[in-house]
């Protein structure tokens, strides 16, 4: 992992700060309307952040649906910090907090396998390395031609 990364406790109202990270990964967040929707949603969610030398380099926004389950709603790590342990460290902090709240299941939604997208294949591999399992692909969840893969993990 990148040395001297500071992981901060979850906070709300971080949409604008997280927008800078989202813009570093256009292969995942390239649609402006979707990106801006996520920015607004991040403001309302508990968002865990990773900082390096005072700069936000990654975040996970979490939505607790009920007393049993939570969702990794939107997350990103700046492209310059991919494959350096930042995402794994953020997820570890999230999971630790969720366990302390007695949450039993975590879910994440990502682009389905049927799209054959190399970037999202890397995303699915990341989730699987964290212990998530593919549960179901929903063909038109995000609109026609945009299949959603629901992945889950029992914690």
Buried (B, 14 or more C-beta within 10 A) or exposed (E): EBEEBEBBEBEEEBBEBBBEBBBBBEEBBEEEEBBEEBBEBBBEBBBBBBBBEEEBBBBBBBBBEEEEBBBBBBBBBBBEBBEBBBBBBBBBBBBEBBEEEEBEBBBBBBBBBEEEBEEBBEBBEBBEEBBBEBEEBBEEBEEEEEBBBBBBBEB
